[in-house]
Structures are given as C-alpha cells and as structure tokens.
Amino acid sequence: MLGAMAFGREHGYFFSAQNLRVPFTGESAQQVFSGQRPDYPTALLAGIKADQVYALTSVLAPVFDSQRQVAFFLGLMGFTSQHAGAEIERMGRGLREACDRITTFIAGKQP
C-alpha cells in the first residue's frame, strides 16, 4: 500500500487492477471486504510498465481544497477489458489534468 501511495504522489493519480491470484467467485462486497479473506480481488498498484497488460479496475485522481487537502477523488471505473500500461498512463494523466482544473475552479491549491 505504501508503494501505491508513493506512486500516486509522484504521478498525481492511482490505479487498481484485478489481483489475478484471487479468483473472482461472485461474492458480495460485504463478504469480500469483511476482513475474513487473506487477500483482496483488486489492488492499488505501486508501479506501471508501459508494455505490460493490466486487468484494470479503476483510475483515481484527487481534487484539492484551499487548505491543500484532498477534497474528493474522481475516478474512472467499470472497465471490462485489459489495458496496456501506456494506455493507463494516458488515462491517468488526462484524469489528473481534469482534477487540476477542478481544483482551480473550486479555488483549491495543489500541495
């Protein structure tokens, strides 16, 4: 998790992908995230390789308030196919740029 946080700080966005070591069983979110499983079906990743393919689940970027604190996140979700790291990088940069514009619009300040 710390690696994913460092990635997010450096790049201005986060992304998660399906954890292929954990089979999807159709469990409800309550069952999956109840703390009774040793691993989760998705994970925030700590790095990205442009030529690697990921089972992408989300791309997230923060919007900041006037105190330079995270006000909220915008996210892209609902992916149904795999994506190359280069595509995810483009999505992440675009989402971060949109969040930067929203930060400015709400009189927020970048940290």
C-alpha positions in Angstrom: 0.0 0.0 0.0 2.9 2.4 0.8 4.3 1.8 -2.7 0.9 2.7 -4.3 0.8 5.9 -2.2 4.3 6.8 -3.4 3.2 6.1 -7.0 0.1 8.4 -6.6 2.1 11.2 -5.1 4.7 11.1 -7.9 2.3 10.7 -10.8 -0.8 12.5 -9.5 -3.1 9.5 -10.0 -3.7 6.0 -8.7 -4.8 2.9 -10.5 -6.0 -0.5 -9.4 -6.1 -3.8 -11.2 -7.6 -7.2 -10.6 -5.5 -9.4 -8.4 -5.2 -12.4 -10.7 -4.0 -14.6 -7.7 -7.5 -14.2 -6.2 -10.2 -15.9 -8.3 -13.5 -14.0 -8.7 -16.1 -16.0 -7.0 -19.1 -13.7 -7.3 -19.1 -12.9 -3.6 -20.7 -9.7 -2.5 -18.6 -6.7 -1.5 -19.6 -7.3 2.1 -18.2 -10.8 2.0 -15.0 -9.8 0.2 -14.1 -6.9 2.4 -15.3 -8.2 5.7 -11.8 -9.0 6.8 -12.2 -12.7 6.6 -10.2 -13.1 3.4 -6.4 -13.0 3.3 -6.3 -11.2 0.0 -8.5 -8.8 -2.0 -9.7 -9.2 -5.6 -8.3 -5.8 -6.6 -5.3 -3.8 -5.5 -3.8 -0.4 -5.9 -0.5 -0.9 -7.8 2.8 0.6 -6.9 4.2 0.8 -10.4 3.4 0.6 -14.1 5.2 -0.7 -17.1 4.1 0.8 -20.5 4.3 -2.5 -22.3 2.6 -4.7 -19.6 -1.1 -5.5 -19.8 -3.3 -5.0 -16.7 -6.8 -6.1 -15.8 -7.7 -2.5 -15.0 -10.4 -1.8 -12.4 -10.1 1.9 -11.7 -8.1 5.1 -12.2 -8.4 7.7 -9.5 -7.1 11.3 -9.0 -7.5 13.8 -6.2 -9.1 17.3 -6.2 -7.7 19.6 -3.6 -9.3 22.2 -1.4 -8.0 25.7 -0.4 -6.1 24.1 2.5 -4.2 21.8 0.1 -6.1 18.8 1.5 -7.8 16.2 -0.7 -11.4 17.4 -1.1 -12.5 14.3 -3.1 -11.4 11.9 -5.8 -12.7 11.5 -9.3 -12.5 8.0 -10.7 -12.8 6.1 -13.9 -14.4 2.7 -13.2 -16.2 -0.1 -14.9 -13.5 -1.4 -17.2 -14.3 -4.7 -18.9 -11.2 -5.4 -20.8 -7.4 -5.4 -20.2 -5.3 -2.3 -20.9 -1.7 -1.7 -21.7 0.3 0.3 -19.2 0.8 3.1 -21.8 -3.0 3.4 -22.1 -3.4 3.6 -18.3 -0.7 6.3 -18.2 -2.6 8.4 -20.7 -5.8 7.9 -18.8 -4.1 8.8 -15.5 -2.5 12.0 -16.9 -5.8 13.1 -18.5 -7.8 12.5 -15.3 -5.1 14.3 -13.2 -5.3 17.3 -15.6 -9.1 17.4 -15.3 -8.8 17.2 -11.5 -6.2 20.0 -11.6 -8.7 22.2 -13.5 -11.4 21.3 -11.0 -9.1 22.2 -8.1 -8.5 25.6 -9.7 -12.2 26.1 -10.3 -13.1 25.5 -6.7 -10.3 27.8 -5.5 -8.3 24.9 -4.3 -4.5 24.7 -4.2 -2.1 22.0 -5.2 0.0 20.6 -2.3 
